[in-house]
Amino acid sequence: MRNAVSVISVLSMTVSSVLAAEELGTIEVESTTLSDVSGEEVKSADLADALTKKVPGISIVRRSGIANDIILRGQKKDNINILIDNAKVYGACPNRMDPPTSHILTNTIDSIEITEGPYDVENFGTLSGAVKITTIKPSAGLSGEVSLNLGSFDYRKGAATVSGGNEKVRFLLSASKETSAQYKDGDGNTFYDQIANLDPPAPADVQYKDEYRDIDAYEKSSILGKVFIDLTDKQELRLSYTANRSDDVLYPSSTMDALYDDSNILNIEYAVKDLGKYSKSLDVQYYSSDVEHPMSTFYRNSSGLNSANEMISFLTTDTKGVKIKDSFDLSASAELTIGIDASLRNWDGAYEKKGMMATVITGRKSIDDVDTENHALFAEIEKRYSAITIKAGMRYDDTSITPANSITPVGTYSQQSNDYSGLSANVFTNFQADAGTRYFAGIGRASRVPDARELYFYNKDAVEIGTPTLDKTTNTEIDIGVEKTYNSFNIKTKLFHSWLKDYIYYNSSVATNNFENIDATIYGLEISGAYFASDEVYIDFGLAYQRGQKDNPLVGQTDTDLAEIPPMKVNVALNYDYGYRNTASIELVAADAWKHFDSDNGEQAISGYGVVNVRLKHNVTRAFELTAGIDNILDKTYAVTNTYKDLALLADGSGDVMLINEPGRYLYVNGTYKF
């Protein structure tokens, strides 16, 4: 299973067989799609919060009241690919304060497609899954909406969208602004209180200053603009720009907070149809994204009186990419897509220090102007014959990673550059046994290169945390499943087993070069479905369970449990649709206790939880919609995010890392007027 030759052989035989088949059909790799996200997820702009409530296989990594990360099938960070309108977006913070999901807001999202496994050859770095976000589109004719959202903990949000144009030119403009105080957990503790109440107490220098005990948790603004132009009946030009501005974002489980977090995303797409026999559809895309993220001790005691000893870690990242893909029919029943994909990411960071140590630390690099340049070729074939459908793909990547100081060595910071290449391939098939039974299976192999933090990162004390000699991680995975449909009941069961070679992992037992390559496995089960008691009343449900294990303990350790593998999680919702697009629902989100965790690398036991949420969406008129709800109606105190030491987190006086609690009872109401 670890040999790419076996995967390529299967792929070659599959391509040969599908070319001899008949009947063309649409083939989809197994995925979960959330639609009308902007209309449904009105409680908060935080995408991670919305996903964890809707998808059992996704868990939130709580860092703040906003800008949280996700885990998909026991994978996070660069192991899953986050795409916004097919554009790559990265965060600048090495401590994951600004993950890609934080640079797009739910009120601007149309749909989200979540693909689990290495079944995406079009995009760079889809190791174990992809989250593909599609933002709202402009339409002809003047339309729009204005919404106001109020919630517990002084949450306030206003948003407006307007769209218009004609058959040739269409535009869209969307803007929003929101603020929130520090949320309170089920015990009534704010961020300030959660730190202050640690026992034994956390060191005084990491605690918030008394004058900031009631400061807001964040302020966030966003603008999305789009213009779609039909150049001819068969040619379309799409232009879009997104700006996100976040200020004073508190991260209580870290020792720093973000002074601001600014990002820009530019996307240009050109599509033309029916150019000839070998071009049924040609798509050309250019995108550019950049993020600026200074995190600081300004609000903490360590910054001193009048912030005379403030420490700032200032980071930037920018990414540019081009993709060209062409689709055409090989026969009346087979379609081939071929393409090229190229991207360049730069990541740069340095420390700034005030006070007595300013001359020693200021200018010290954390990530030194590192370029990650990727070039790739990909191909994908789709085919249906009889009751079987097949989709197969292949991708070749060539990647170079170059820090600035590899060209001009500077003191102790001279670092090596790295080159990686690799071939990815996958086959996915569906078998429709009868009208109510469908079987599916896939085998795939994909890789991702280490990022600049894992390779080259230095902390503020000039300790080299990164390991410049890391190999790329390769995932070889098998997925199988069955979907059964009855008159009023649908259930889908999926099993997967993932072999991870040279998995990039953090070893807290060593003093330097903490990241290393290990071999590991992740396997699991997912069940989802729905039961329709009537046309108005139905239940939807989902369950996800996964285990992760290292093949061998790390040097100096004994634990073989893999970090960041959430316990079994269940989502169940009872829904009642009534009247004109009105819905009432009550849902349970529950998870087992953390019984399998990596204690050698900072994780700890966390109790299980069960949270009940209620929601009502009612159209007062055809133009005015009111949504109200209560999350965590029983005001439970619980935590979902563990404390793996690959992130720098705050600890109490004994050295135990702080578990950040989730919000307590949260009431919200949202009014939307559409025209």
Buried (B, 14 or more C-beta within 10 A) or exposed (E): EEEBEBBBEBBBEBBEBBBEBEEBEEBBBBBBEBEEBBBBBBBBBBBBBBBBBBBBBBBBBBBBBBBBBBBBBBBBBBBBBBBBBBBBBBBBBBBBBBBBBBBBBBBBBBBBBBBBBBBBBBBBBBBBBBBBBBBBBBBBEEBBBBBBBBBBBEBBBEBBBBBBBEEEBBBBBBBBBBBBBBBBBBEEBBBBBBBBEBEEEBBEEBBBBEEBBEBBBBBBBBBBBBBBBBEEEEBBBBBBBBBBBBBBBBBBBBBBBBBBBBBBBBBBBBBBBEBEEEEBBBBBBBBBBBBBBBBBBBBBBBBBEEBEBBBBBBBBBBBBBBBBBBBBEBBEBBBBBBBEBBBBBBBBBBBBBBBEEBEEBBEBBBBBBBBBBBBBBBBBBBBBBEEBBBBBBBBBBBBBBBBBBBEEEEEEBEBEBBEBBBBBBBBBBBBBEEEEEBBBBBBBBBBBBBBBBBBBBBBBEBEBBBBBEBBBBBBBBBBBBBBBBEEEEBBBBBBBBBBBBBBBBBBBEBEEBBBBBBBBBBBBBBBBBBBBEEEEEBBBBBBBBBBBBBEEBBEEBEBBBBBBBBBBBBBBBBBBBEEEEBBBBBBBBBBBEBEBBBEBBBBBEBEBBEBBBBBBBBBEEEEEBBBBBBBBBEBBBBBBBBBBBBBBBBBBEEEBBBBBBBBBBBBBBBBBBBE
